[in-house]
Amino acid sequence: MNRVVTKDFLSGLMFVAFGLGALYVGQHLAVGTPVRMGPGYVPRMLSFIMLALGVLICIVAVVSGSEPVERPKWKPITLVTIGIVCFALLFERAGLIPALVVLVMIASLAGEEFKLPEVIGNIVVLSVLCTLVFKVGLSMNIAVVQGIW
């Protein structure tokens, strides 16, 4: 693979892309002056900072080099994405805990090792913590288990 296409170089390109995207999205906002800042002043300045950092990272990556980019691992990407989609589809229909169970089970299959006791432990801990934080602590109007609580 080409020496220029490294992890750091691609990271710098990502910063540049986000900076340009933010400039494009915020182009209709009034900038104002440093004394009387408009709603677009801070986003535009942050966009310029992101652009500058991205260009700097790209230059450093080209000059010094870094780790080459490895091939994407499609199994984890696919399974985690499927788990998130299943969570989103189940959350309102089945409740928080069933959606979490499906999410953790599917996402756990993405790893190198699948140990059922560890997965069950993750499910229990996440279910208790999410219930305490979202239902009890924040008093959100969500179903923990649809039709029961």
Sequence and secondary structure as in RCSB ss.txt:
>XXXX:A:sequence
MNRVVTKDFLSGLMFVAFGLGALYVGQHLAVGTPVRMGPGYVPRMLSFIMLALGVLICIVAVVSGSEPVERPKWK
PITLVTIGIVCFALLFERAGLIPALVVLVMIASLAGEEFKLPEVIGNIVVLSVLCTLVFKVGLSMNIAVVQGIW
>XXXX:A:secstr
  SS BHHHHHHHHHHHHHHHHHHHTTTS  B SSSB TTHHHHHHHHHHHHHHHHHHHHHHHH   B     HH
HHHHHHHHHHHHHHHHHHH HHHHHHHHHHHHHTTSS   HHHHHHHHHHHHHHHIIIIIIIS     SSTTT 
